[in-house]
Amino acid sequence: MPYTIEEHKHRLAAWDAASSASASPLCRFKVEAGIAILETCGFDSGFATAAQLPEPEMLDATHRQWRESVITAANPHGLEFTHGIAAKLINCYLKVRFVCGGHHDHERVMCLHPPVDEVLLKALAAQDVGGHAATWRAFRNARWSKFDSGTYEAAINLMRASLPANEPLWMIEEYWQGHQ
């Protein structure tokens, strides 16, 4: 198979996702395992256009299915993923592939979930984003890497509610300080 720009983009997105998701001391794994898990679940070079993403109203249900698929695909690698770890793997992949890949204004990309981690949750609490400092602290104390499905979805829903109407969900990362 020839080396294409889509393969190039996929490799970067998969590397970033696997590196980021394995940052939790509660679930360390090699980049190769993260990439294999992603590819088993359909996150590969063929998953290349924003039109392949679910419609905005179907994203949350599809994301739940993606997380369950990733959790199942992690088992043969001897890994026990939570919904928080699975979400971080998926969301970092989608962020690099689509949000930062030039599709940030596409309606299907605008609703993609941002990667959730301690750095973001701490900043949201410190800046009292949406007037929900106590809830952001509770999410931070629950530890993103331990999130079950309900806790993860509650955090995403609060992020949505804390942004102005029609603001892309990736904009919540304005508060993420991991780049510093």
C-alpha positions as CSV (number, residue, x, y, z in Angstrom):
1,M,0.0,0.0,0.0
2,P,1.4,3.4,-0.9
3,Y,2.2,5.9,1.8
4,T,-0.5,8.7,1.5
5,I,-1.2,11.9,3.4
6,E,-4.1,10.1,5.0
7,E,-1.8,7.5,6.4
8,H,0.5,10.2,7.5
9,K,-2.3,12.1,9.3
10,H,-3.5,8.8,10.9
11,R,-0.1,8.0,12.2
12,L,0.3,11.4,13.9
13,A,-3.2,11.3,15.4
14,A,-2.8,7.7,16.6
15,W,0.6,8.4,18.1
16,D,-0.7,11.5,19.9
17,A,-3.8,9.7,21.2
18,A,-1.9,6.7,22.5
19,S,0.7,8.9,24.1
20,S,-1.9,11.1,25.8
21,A,-4.2,8.3,26.9
22,S,-1.4,6.4,28.5
23,A,-0.3,9.4,30.6
24,S,-2.4,8.2,33.6
25,P,-0.4,6.2,36.1
26,L,-3.5,4.1,36.5
27,C,-3.2,2.8,32.9
28,R,0.1,2.8,31.3
29,F,0.5,1.1,27.9
30,K,2.8,1.3,24.9
31,V,2.0,3.5,21.9
32,E,1.9,0.4,19.7
33,A,-0.9,-1.1,21.8
34,G,-2.9,2.2,21.7
35,I,-2.5,2.3,17.9
36,A,-3.6,-1.3,17.5
37,I,-6.7,-0.7,19.7
38,L,-7.6,2.4,17.6
39,E,-7.2,0.6,14.3
40,T,-9.2,-2.4,15.6
41,C,-12.1,0.0,16.2
42,G,-12.0,1.6,12.8
43,F,-9.8,4.7,13.6
44,D,-7.4,4.2,10.7
45,S,-6.3,6.0,7.6
46,G,-9.6,5.3,5.9
47,F,-11.4,7.3,8.6
48,A,-10.4,10.6,6.9
49,T,-13.4,12.9,6.2
50,A,-15.7,14.9,8.5
51,A,-18.6,13.4,6.6
52,Q,-17.7,10.0,8.1
53,L,-18.3,11.4,11.6
54,P,-21.8,10.9,13.1
55,E,-24.5,13.6,12.7
56,P,-24.3,16.0,15.7
57,E,-27.5,14.5,17.3
58,M,-26.0,11.0,17.1
59,L,-22.5,11.8,18.4
60,D,-23.1,11.0,22.1
61,A,-24.6,7.6,21.3
62,T,-21.9,6.8,18.8
63,H,-19.2,8.0,21.2
64,R,-20.6,5.6,23.8
65,Q,-20.3,2.8,21.3
66,W,-16.8,3.8,20.4
67,R,-15.8,3.8,24.0
68,E,-17.3,0.3,24.6
69,S,-15.5,-0.9,21.5
70,V,-12.2,0.5,22.6
71,I,-12.6,-1.0,26.1
72,T,-13.3,-4.4,24.5
73,A,-10.3,-4.1,22.1
74,A,-8.0,-3.3,25.0
75,N,-8.6,-6.6,26.7
76,P,-6.5,-8.8,24.4
77,H,-3.6,-6.4,25.1
78,G,-4.0,-7.2,28.8
79,L,-5.4,-3.7,29.5
80,E,-8.5,-2.7,31.4
81,F,-9.7,0.6,30.1
82,T,-12.3,2.8,31.8
83,H,-14.6,5.0,29.9
84,G,-12.3,7.9,30.8
85,I,-9.2,6.2,29.3
86,A,-11.2,5.1,26.2
87,A,-12.5,8.6,25.7
88,K,-9.1,10.2,26.0
89,L,-7.8,7.8,23.3
90,I,-10.7,8.5,21.0
91,N,-10.9,12.3,21.7
92,C,-7.2,12.9,21.2
93,Y,-7.3,11.0,17.9
94,L,-10.3,13.0,16.7
95,K,-8.8,16.3,17.8
96,V,-5.7,15.8,15.8
97,R,-7.4,14.2,12.8
98,F,-10.3,16.5,12.4
99,V,-10.3,19.6,14.7
100,C,-6.7,20.4,14.1
101,G,-6.8,18.8,10.6
102,G,-8.6,21.8,9.1
103,H,-12.2,20.7,9.6
104,H,-12.8,22.7,12.8
105,D,-15.8,24.6,11.3
106,H,-17.6,21.5,10.1
107,E,-20.8,20.9,12.0
108,R,-19.9,17.3,12.8
109,V,-16.5,18.3,14.0
110,M,-17.7,21.2,16.1
111,C,-19.6,18.8,18.4
112,L,-16.7,16.4,18.9
113,H,-15.8,15.8,22.6
114,P,-12.5,17.4,23.8
115,P,-9.9,15.3,25.6
116,V,-10.7,15.4,29.3
117,D,-7.8,15.4,31.8
118,E,-6.8,16.8,35.2
119,V,-5.2,19.9,33.6
120,L,-8.4,20.9,31.9
121,L,-10.7,20.1,34.9
122,K,-8.4,21.9,37.3
123,A,-8.5,25.1,35.1
124,L,-12.2,24.9,34.6
125,A,-12.6,24.8,38.4
126,A,-10.1,27.5,39.1
127,Q,-11.7,29.9,36.6
128,D,-15.3,28.9,37.7
129,V,-16.3,28.2,34.1
130,G,-20.0,28.4,33.8
131,G,-20.3,29.1,37.5
132,H,-19.7,25.4,38.2
133,A,-16.4,25.4,40.1
134,A,-17.6,22.9,42.7
135,T,-18.7,20.5,40.0
136,W,-15.5,20.8,38.1
137,R,-13.6,20.1,41.3
138,A,-15.8,17.0,41.9
139,F,-14.9,15.8,38.4
140,R,-11.3,16.4,39.0
141,N,-11.4,14.6,42.3
142,A,-13.1,11.7,40.6
143,R,-10.0,11.4,38.3
144,W,-10.6,11.4,34.6
145,S,-8.9,8.1,34.1
146,K,-11.4,6.4,36.5
147,F,-14.5,7.9,34.9
148,D,-17.3,5.5,34.2
149,S,-19.7,6.2,31.3
150,G,-22.1,8.3,33.3
151,T,-19.4,10.5,34.9
152,Y,-17.7,11.0,31.6
153,E,-21.0,12.0,29.9
154,A,-21.9,14.3,32.7
155,A,-18.6,16.1,32.4
156,I,-19.1,16.5,28.6
157,N,-22.7,17.8,29.1
158,L,-21.5,20.4,31.6
159,M,-18.8,21.5,29.2
160,R,-21.5,22.0,26.5
161,A,-23.7,23.9,29.0
162,S,-20.8,26.1,30.0
163,L,-20.1,27.4,26.5
164,P,-22.1,30.0,24.6
165,A,-24.8,28.6,22.3
166,N,-23.4,27.4,18.9
167,E,-19.8,27.5,20.2
168,P,-17.8,24.5,19.0
169,L,-17.1,22.1,21.9
170,W,-13.4,22.2,21.2
171,M,-13.4,25.8,22.4
172,I,-13.6,24.6,26.0
173,E,-9.9,23.8,25.6
174,E,-9.2,27.5,25.8
175,Y,-8.8,26.7,29.5
176,W,-6.4,23.8,29.0
177,Q,-3.0,24.8,30.2
178,G,-1.1,21.7,29.1
179,H,0.6,23.6,26.3
180,Q,2.5,25.8,28.8
